[in-house]
Amino acid sequence: MQVSLEQQKTLESLLEEAIEQYLQTYRPSVPQTDTDPLIGLYEGSPETSSCAEEILETEISEKSGLSWKD
């Protein structure tokens, strides 16, 4: 309260400043994900490994660019 009076700032603004300083000091750096080729590698259905053929069969069409060999 005394600091608030000395700096002529509200407690809310002092708290906001303190939080901002803390986050700038202790926030871990976030890696750039837009250039990482592994991001999204594991996206998809968890059944992909066990149902790969069935998934491909349902997604293959004349316009998909994929073909199926017997």
LINFENGI-V772308 format. One record per helix or strand of 2 or more residues. SS is the DSSP state (H for helix, E for strand). FROM is the first residue (numbers start at 1). LEN is the number of residues. Records with the same first field share a line. If there is no record, write none. Layout:
# LINFENGI-V772308
SS = FROM-LEN  FROM-LEN
This chain:
# LINFENGI-V772308
H = 2-6  11-16  52-8
